[in-house]
Amino acid sequence: MANQVIIRTGQEKEPHWNDSAELVLTAFSSYICGCEPDRKERNMATVRGLAASKKSYARAVEVMQQIDACQGVIQRLGGLLTHFTGEELGSVLTTFQRQTRFSIRRWSPATWQLIV
């Protein structure tokens, strides 16, 4: 799903940023879908909220690394997210927010609920 949300033109000089945004979307979507007990909270707004600041991002990543659910997939994805630090993390989160803002305009909340 994440590679359908992250828009690529093929003209990117540094595909790393879109690749990283896709990883963040995959990881946080997996976390929310696999661990959020309230179905109404399993949506893109909740996913985006985890990346709304470095503090909320770090808190979510820390929790993800302690979760055994989904055969360890969420834990491994949380571990991958620890690779982003400092200025790189800021740029990754900016790219993620920019890319997912488009998806919110593209899909209504009702449609997103069907996806997650």
ChimeraX commands (.cxc) that place a marker at each C-alpha (Angstrom):
marker #1 position 0.00,0.00,0.00 radius 0.5
marker #1 position 2.74,2.47,0.93 radius 0.5
marker #1 position 4.29,2.54,-2.52 radius 0.5
marker #1 position 0.88,3.49,-3.95 radius 0.5
marker #1 position 0.64,6.49,-1.60 radius 0.5
marker #1 position 4.18,7.83,-2.01 radius 0.5
marker #1 position 4.24,9.59,-5.36 radius 0.5
marker #1 position 7.33,9.22,-7.51 radius 0.5
marker #1 position 7.93,11.09,-10.71 radius 0.5
marker #1 position 11.02,9.19,-11.80 radius 0.5
marker #1 position 12.86,12.51,-11.86 radius 0.5
marker #1 position 13.92,12.52,-8.19 radius 0.5
marker #1 position 17.57,13.46,-7.76 radius 0.5
marker #1 position 17.63,11.70,-4.38 radius 0.5
marker #1 position 15.15,8.80,-4.20 radius 0.5
marker #1 position 16.32,8.17,-0.62 radius 0.5
marker #1 position 13.75,10.64,0.73 radius 0.5
marker #1 position 10.75,8.99,-0.93 radius 0.5
marker #1 position 12.11,5.54,-0.07 radius 0.5
marker #1 position 12.42,6.64,3.56 radius 0.5
marker #1 position 8.91,8.14,3.60 radius 0.5
marker #1 position 7.62,4.83,2.24 radius 0.5
marker #1 position 9.37,2.94,5.05 radius 0.5
marker #1 position 7.86,5.27,7.67 radius 0.5
marker #1 position 4.40,4.82,6.15 radius 0.5
marker #1 position 4.80,1.04,6.03 radius 0.5
marker #1 position 6.06,0.85,9.59 radius 0.5
marker #1 position 3.50,3.14,11.20 radius 0.5
marker #1 position 0.60,1.71,9.19 radius 0.5
marker #1 position 1.61,-1.78,10.30 radius 0.5
marker #1 position 1.86,-0.62,13.88 radius 0.5
marker #1 position -1.56,1.06,13.87 radius 0.5
marker #1 position -3.30,-1.76,11.99 radius 0.5
marker #1 position -1.72,-4.47,14.14 radius 0.5
marker #1 position -1.91,-2.85,17.56 radius 0.5
marker #1 position -4.58,-0.14,17.72 radius 0.5
marker #1 position -7.58,-1.70,19.49 radius 0.5
marker #1 position -10.04,1.03,18.44 radius 0.5
marker #1 position -10.94,0.49,14.77 radius 0.5
marker #1 position -11.94,4.14,14.48 radius 0.5
marker #1 position -8.35,5.14,15.23 radius 0.5
marker #1 position -6.92,2.93,12.47 radius 0.5
marker #1 position -6.64,5.71,9.94 radius 0.5
marker #1 position -4.18,7.95,8.16 radius 0.5
marker #1 position -4.64,10.77,10.68 radius 0.5
marker #1 position -3.40,8.48,13.45 radius 0.5
marker #1 position -0.51,7.28,11.29 radius 0.5
marker #1 position 0.47,10.87,10.44 radius 0.5
marker #1 position 0.19,11.83,14.11 radius 0.5
marker #1 position 2.99,9.44,14.99 radius 0.5
marker #1 position 5.29,11.41,12.70 radius 0.5
marker #1 position 3.98,14.84,13.66 radius 0.5
marker #1 position 7.09,15.60,15.70 radius 0.5
marker #1 position 10.42,14.02,16.49 radius 0.5
marker #1 position 9.16,13.40,20.02 radius 0.5
marker #1 position 6.03,11.50,18.98 radius 0.5
marker #1 position 8.07,9.63,16.36 radius 0.5
marker #1 position 10.66,8.55,18.94 radius 0.5
marker #1 position 7.96,7.46,21.38 radius 0.5
marker #1 position 6.21,5.36,18.72 radius 0.5
marker #1 position 9.47,3.78,17.55 radius 0.5
marker #1 position 10.37,2.88,21.13 radius 0.5
marker #1 position 7.02,1.16,21.66 radius 0.5
marker #1 position 7.21,-0.63,18.31 radius 0.5
marker #1 position 10.56,-2.18,19.23 radius 0.5
marker #1 position 8.96,-3.81,22.28 radius 0.5
marker #1 position 5.98,-5.38,20.48 radius 0.5
marker #1 position 5.92,-9.09,19.68 radius 0.5
marker #1 position 2.70,-8.89,17.64 radius 0.5
marker #1 position 2.52,-9.77,13.97 radius 0.5
marker #1 position 5.34,-12.31,14.16 radius 0.5
marker #1 position 7.89,-9.62,15.03 radius 0.5
marker #1 position 7.30,-7.56,11.89 radius 0.5
marker #1 position 6.35,-4.40,13.83 radius 0.5
marker #1 position 9.37,-4.81,16.07 radius 0.5
marker #1 position 11.71,-5.14,13.07 radius 0.5
marker #1 position 10.13,-2.14,11.34 radius 0.5
marker #1 position 10.57,-0.13,14.53 radius 0.5
marker #1 position 14.23,-1.10,14.54 radius 0.5
marker #1 position 14.65,0.08,10.96 radius 0.5
marker #1 position 13.20,3.47,11.89 radius 0.5
marker #1 position 16.01,3.99,14.43 radius 0.5
marker #1 position 18.43,4.44,11.54 radius 0.5
marker #1 position 17.07,7.94,10.91 radius 0.5
marker #1 position 18.61,10.52,13.25 radius 0.5
marker #1 position 19.36,14.22,13.43 radius 0.5
marker #1 position 18.83,16.32,10.34 radius 0.5
marker #1 position 18.14,13.25,8.23 radius 0.5
marker #1 position 15.20,12.36,10.48 radius 0.5
marker #1 position 13.82,15.88,10.08 radius 0.5
marker #1 position 14.01,15.60,6.30 radius 0.5
marker #1 position 12.46,12.13,6.32 radius 0.5
marker #1 position 9.53,13.34,8.45 radius 0.5
marker #1 position 9.05,16.37,6.21 radius 0.5
marker #1 position 8.97,14.16,3.13 radius 0.5
marker #1 position 6.57,11.76,4.86 radius 0.5
marker #1 position 4.18,14.54,5.87 radius 0.5
marker #1 position 4.28,16.11,2.40 radius 0.5
marker #1 position 3.64,12.79,0.67 radius 0.5
marker #1 position 0.86,11.65,2.98 radius 0.5
marker #1 position -0.90,15.02,2.90 radius 0.5
marker #1 position -1.65,14.26,-0.74 radius 0.5
marker #1 position -3.12,10.87,0.17 radius 0.5
marker #1 position -5.53,12.40,2.66 radius 0.5
marker #1 position -6.92,14.69,-0.02 radius 0.5
marker #1 position -7.07,11.74,-2.38 radius 0.5
marker #1 position -8.98,9.35,-0.10 radius 0.5
marker #1 position -11.96,10.12,2.05 radius 0.5
marker #1 position -11.93,8.88,5.68 radius 0.5
marker #1 position -14.49,6.23,4.73 radius 0.5
marker #1 position -12.23,4.91,1.97 radius 0.5
marker #1 position -9.19,4.93,4.24 radius 0.5
marker #1 position -11.13,2.93,6.85 radius 0.5
marker #1 position -11.65,0.22,4.26 radius 0.5
marker #1 position -7.92,0.08,3.54 radius 0.5
marker #1 position -6.75,-0.19,7.14 radius 0.5
marker link #1:1,2 radius 0.2
marker link #1:2,3 radius 0.2
marker link #1:3,4 radius 0.2
marker link #1:4,5 radius 0.2
marker link #1:5,6 radius 0.2
marker link #1:6,7 radius 0.2
marker link #1:7,8 radius 0.2
marker link #1:8,9 radius 0.2
marker link #1:9,10 radius 0.2
marker link #1:10,11 radius 0.2
marker link #1:11,12 radius 0.2
marker link #1:12,13 radius 0.2
marker link #1:13,14 radius 0.2
marker link #1:14,15 radius 0.2
marker link #1:15,16 radius 0.2
marker link #1:16,17 radius 0.2
marker link #1:17,18 radius 0.2
marker link #1:18,19 radius 0.2
marker link #1:19,20 radius 0.2
marker link #1:20,21 radius 0.2
marker link #1:21,22 radius 0.2
marker link #1:22,23 radius 0.2
marker link #1:23,24 radius 0.2
marker link #1:24,25 radius 0.2
marker link #1:25,26 radius 0.2
marker link #1:26,27 radius 0.2
marker link #1:27,28 radius 0.2
marker link #1:28,29 radius 0.2
marker link #1:29,30 radius 0.2
marker link #1:30,31 radius 0.2
marker link #1:31,32 radius 0.2
marker link #1:32,33 radius 0.2
marker link #1:33,34 radius 0.2
marker link #1:34,35 radius 0.2
marker link #1:35,36 radius 0.2
marker link #1:36,37 radius 0.2
marker link #1:37,38 radius 0.2
marker link #1:38,39 radius 0.2
marker link #1:39,40 radius 0.2
marker link #1:40,41 radius 0.2
marker link #1:41,42 radius 0.2
marker link #1:42,43 radius 0.2
marker link #1:43,44 radius 0.2
marker link #1:44,45 radius 0.2
marker link #1:45,46 radius 0.2
marker link #1:46,47 radius 0.2
marker link #1:47,48 radius 0.2
marker link #1:48,49 radius 0.2
marker link #1:49,50 radius 0.2
marker link #1:50,51 radius 0.2
marker link #1:51,52 radius 0.2
marker link #1:52,53 radius 0.2
marker link #1:53,54 radius 0.2
marker link #1:54,55 radius 0.2
marker link #1:55,56 radius 0.2
marker link #1:56,57 radius 0.2
marker link #1:57,58 radius 0.2
marker link #1:58,59 radius 0.2
marker link #1:59,60 radius 0.2
marker link #1:60,61 radius 0.2
marker link #1:61,62 radius 0.2
marker link #1:62,63 radius 0.2
marker link #1:63,64 radius 0.2
marker link #1:64,65 radius 0.2
marker link #1:65,66 radius 0.2
marker link #1:66,67 radius 0.2
marker link #1:67,68 radius 0.2
marker link #1:68,69 radius 0.2
marker link #1:69,70 radius 0.2
marker link #1:70,71 radius 0.2
marker link #1:71,72 radius 0.2
marker link #1:72,73 radius 0.2
marker link #1:73,74 radius 0.2
marker link #1:74,75 radius 0.2
marker link #1:75,76 radius 0.2
marker link #1:76,77 radius 0.2
marker link #1:77,78 radius 0.2
marker link #1:78,79 radius 0.2
marker link #1:79,80 radius 0.2
marker link #1:80,81 radius 0.2
marker link #1:81,82 radius 0.2
marker link #1:82,83 radius 0.2
marker link #1:83,84 radius 0.2
marker link #1:84,85 radius 0.2
marker link #1:85,86 radius 0.2
marker link #1:86,87 radius 0.2
marker link #1:87,88 radius 0.2
marker link #1:88,89 radius 0.2
marker link #1:89,90 radius 0.2
marker link #1:90,91 radius 0.2
marker link #1:91,92 radius 0.2
marker link #1:92,93 radius 0.2
marker link #1:93,94 radius 0.2
marker link #1:94,95 radius 0.2
marker link #1:95,96 radius 0.2
marker link #1:96,97 radius 0.2
marker link #1:97,98 radius 0.2
marker link #1:98,99 radius 0.2
marker link #1:99,100 radius 0.2
marker link #1:100,101 radius 0.2
marker link #1:101,102 radius 0.2
marker link #1:102,103 radius 0.2
marker link #1:103,104 radius 0.2
marker link #1:104,105 radius 0.2
marker link #1:105,106 radius 0.2
marker link #1:106,107 radius 0.2
marker link #1:107,108 radius 0.2
marker link #1:108,109 radius 0.2
marker link #1:109,110 radius 0.2
marker link #1:110,111 radius 0.2
marker link #1:111,112 radius 0.2
marker link #1:112,113 radius 0.2
marker link #1:113,114 radius 0.2
marker link #1:114,115 radius 0.2
marker link #1:115,116 radius 0.2
view
